[in-house]
Every structure is written in C-alpha cells, then in structure tokens.
C-alpha cells in the first residue's frame, strides 16, 4: 500500500525508510501514470504500476 509523506507529500512504499510519518493511500494519485513518476528509490523493486 502506498503512503504519502506528511513532510513533502511524496509517495513511498510501506517499508520505505525515508517516510517516517504519513497517510496510507488506497490508490496512487491520478497524476501517477508510470513507475517513473514515483521519485523515491523504494519503488525500484517494481517494474511497473501493475505490480503495485
């Protein structure tokens, strides 16, 4: 499940070390159309949005 950081509103995986406090998201925002739209390295284990 993706988590939105409360610090900078970036999106991370639940096991990401860079997100300390955040809000769980049911789905990724509509603006995210590709895995490349997610900036954090925590998404590098995923090849596509279909895996999320």
Phi and psi restraints in degrees (value plus and minus 20) as a CYANA .aco file:
   2 UNK   PHI     -90.3   -50.3
   2 UNK   PSI     131.4   171.4
   3 UNK   PHI    -147.9  -107.9
   3 UNK   PSI     114.3   154.3
   4 UNK   PHI    -116.1   -76.1
   4 UNK   PSI     103.9   143.9
   5 UNK   PHI     -86.4   -46.4
   5 UNK   PSI     116.6   156.6
   6 UNK   PHI     -97.9   -57.9
   6 UNK   PSI     -34.7     5.3
   7 UNK   PHI     -96.8   -56.8
   7 UNK   PSI     -71.4   -31.4
   8 UNK   PHI    -151.2  -111.2
   8 UNK   PSI     -11.2    28.8
   9 UNK   PHI      43.2    83.2
   9 UNK   PSI      -0.1    39.9
  10 UNK   PHI     -96.8   -56.8
  10 UNK   PSI     140.7   180.7
  11 UNK   PHI    -130.5   -90.5
  11 UNK   PSI     114.0   154.0
  12 UNK   PHI    -155.3  -115.3
  12 UNK   PSI     147.3   187.3
  13 UNK   PHI    -100.9   -60.9
  13 UNK   PSI     145.1   185.1
  14 UNK   PHI     -86.1   -46.1
  14 UNK   PSI     -44.6    -4.6
  15 UNK   PHI    -121.4   -81.4
  15 UNK   PSI      -5.3    34.7
  16 UNK   PHI     -92.2   -52.2
  16 UNK   PSI     115.5   155.5
  17 UNK   PHI     -98.9   -58.9
  17 UNK   PSI     -37.8     2.2
  18 UNK   PHI    -102.2   -62.2
  18 UNK   PSI     -36.1     3.9
  19 UNK   PHI    -123.4   -83.4
  19 UNK   PSI      91.7   131.7
  20 UNK   PHI    -107.0   -67.0
  20 UNK   PSI     -68.2   -28.2
  21 UNK   PHI    -152.3  -112.3
  21 UNK   PSI     115.5   155.5
  22 UNK   PHI    -188.5  -148.5
  22 UNK   PSI    -198.3  -158.3
  23 UNK   PHI    -133.7   -93.7
  23 UNK   PSI     103.5   143.5
  24 UNK   PHI     -82.6   -42.6
  24 UNK   PSI     120.6   160.6
  25 UNK   PHI    -133.2   -93.2
  25 UNK   PSI     118.7   158.7
  26 UNK   PHI     -92.4   -52.4
  26 UNK   PSI     -57.3   -17.3
  27 UNK   PHI    -160.7  -120.7
  27 UNK   PSI     140.5   180.5
  28 UNK   PHI     -91.8   -51.8
  28 UNK   PSI     130.7   170.7
  29 UNK   PHI     -80.6   -40.6
  29 UNK   PSI     135.0   175.0
  30 UNK   PHI     -79.8   -39.8
  30 UNK   PSI     -46.6    -6.6
  31 UNK   PHI     -86.9   -46.9
  31 UNK   PSI     -40.6    -0.6
  32 UNK   PHI    -106.8   -66.8
  32 UNK   PSI      87.7   127.7
  33 UNK   PHI    -133.3   -93.3
  33 UNK   PSI     -27.8    12.2
  34 UNK   PHI    -169.8  -129.8
  34 UNK   PSI     135.6   175.6
  35 UNK   PHI     -81.8   -41.8
  35 UNK   PSI     -44.9    -4.9
  36 UNK   PHI     -90.1   -50.1
  36 UNK   PSI     -36.9     3.1
  37 UNK   PHI     -94.9   -54.9
  37 UNK   PSI     -32.6     7.4
  38 UNK   PHI    -118.0   -78.0
  38 UNK   PSI      93.9   133.9
  39 UNK   PHI     -96.3   -56.3
  39 UNK   PSI     -50.1   -10.1
  40 UNK   PHI     -93.0   -53.0
  40 UNK   PSI     127.2   167.2
  41 UNK   PHI     -86.8   -46.8
  41 UNK   PSI     -34.6     5.4
  42 UNK   PHI     -83.8   -43.8
  42 UNK   PSI     -36.3     3.7
  43 UNK   PHI    -109.5   -69.5
  43 UNK   PSI     -22.8    17.2
  44 UNK   PHI     -84.4   -44.4
  44 UNK   PSI     -40.4    -0.4
  45 UNK   PHI     -95.3   -55.3
  45 UNK   PSI     -33.2     6.8
  46 UNK   PHI    -122.0   -82.0
  46 UNK   PSI     117.9   157.9
  47 UNK   PHI    -110.6   -70.6
  47 UNK   PSI     -45.9    -5.9
  48 UNK   PHI    -174.7  -134.7
  48 UNK   PSI     148.1   188.1
  49 UNK   PHI     -87.0   -47.0
  49 UNK   PSI     -44.7    -4.7
  50 UNK   PHI     -82.4   -42.4
  50 UNK   PSI     -45.3    -5.3
  51 UNK   PHI     -97.4   -57.4
  51 UNK   PSI     -35.8     4.2
